[in-house]
């Protein structure tokens, strides 16, 4: 007897595809995206523009800073800008899988040999 409430499993190829891919993984599906982004990020005009924009932004947000709370807020803003730029610069780069480090507590005891 066929149970109408039971769903049939998806084909194997659908299981390998991410259901909810991250924006970075969607960006990296296109080789053209990757190569053009790398060219952009490595270009002298981009690097120069980012450097001067950071300097200008830093100068603007410190104006009128009067106390420690505002200084902390400025520091958080600057940290956010740096995190954004790091994410932007590394958007086309893949992160290598971490190496597995075997436990070293099972080494032979030199005193027993």
WOJOZI-V549690 format. One record per residue. RES is the residue in three letters. PSI is psi in whole degrees, -180 to 180 (* if undefined). OMEGA is omega as a letter, one per 40 degrees, with the letter a starting at -180 (none if undefined). Layout:
RES|PSI|OMEGA, RES|PSI|OMEGA
This chain:
UNK|138|a, UNK|127|a, UNK|112|a, UNK|-18|a, UNK|-16|a, UNK|126|a, UNK|148|i, UNK|142|a, UNK|150|i, UNK|158|i, UNK|158|a, UNK|-38|a, UNK|-31|i, UNK|-26|a, UNK|-29|a, UNK|-18|a, UNK|138|i, UNK|136|i, UNK|-42|a, UNK|78|a, UNK|152|i, UNK|161|i, UNK|-37|i, UNK|-43|a, UNK|-35|i, UNK|-40|i, UNK|-40|a, UNK|0|i, UNK|-21|a, UNK|122|i, UNK|-32|i, UNK|-42|i, UNK|-47|a, UNK|-51|a, UNK|-41|i, UNK|-37|i, UNK|-43|i, UNK|-42|i, UNK|-42|a, UNK|-50|a, UNK|-31|a, UNK|-5|a, UNK|144|i, UNK|-43|i, UNK|-38|i, UNK|-47|a, UNK|-45|i, UNK|-44|i, UNK|-43|i, UNK|-44|a, UNK|-47|a, UNK|-35|i, UNK|-41|i, UNK|-42|i, UNK|-43|i, UNK|-44|i, UNK|-42|i, UNK|-43|a, UNK|-38|a, UNK|-44|a, UNK|-17|i, UNK|-12|i, UNK|133|i, UNK|9|i, UNK|123|a, UNK|-22|a, UNK|180|a, UNK|-34|i, UNK|-42|i, UNK|-35|i, UNK|-40|i, UNK|-40|i, UNK|-40|i, UNK|-43|i, UNK|-40|i, UNK|-40|i, UNK|-46|i, UNK|-39|i, UNK|-41|i, UNK|-42|i, UNK|-44|i, UNK|-40|i, UNK|-41|i, UNK|-47|a, UNK|-38|i, UNK|-43|i, UNK|-43|i, UNK|-45|a, UNK|-35|a, UNK|10|a, UNK|-33|a, UNK|10|a, UNK|143|i, UNK|147|i, UNK|125|i, UNK|147|i, UNK|138|a, UNK|142|i, UNK|141|i, UNK|125|i, UNK|118|a, UNK|149|i, UNK|136|a, UNK|8|a, UNK|1|i, UNK|19|i, UNK|152|i, UNK|143|a, UNK|120|a, UNK|-24|a, UNK|-25|a, UNK|-18|a, UNK|*|none
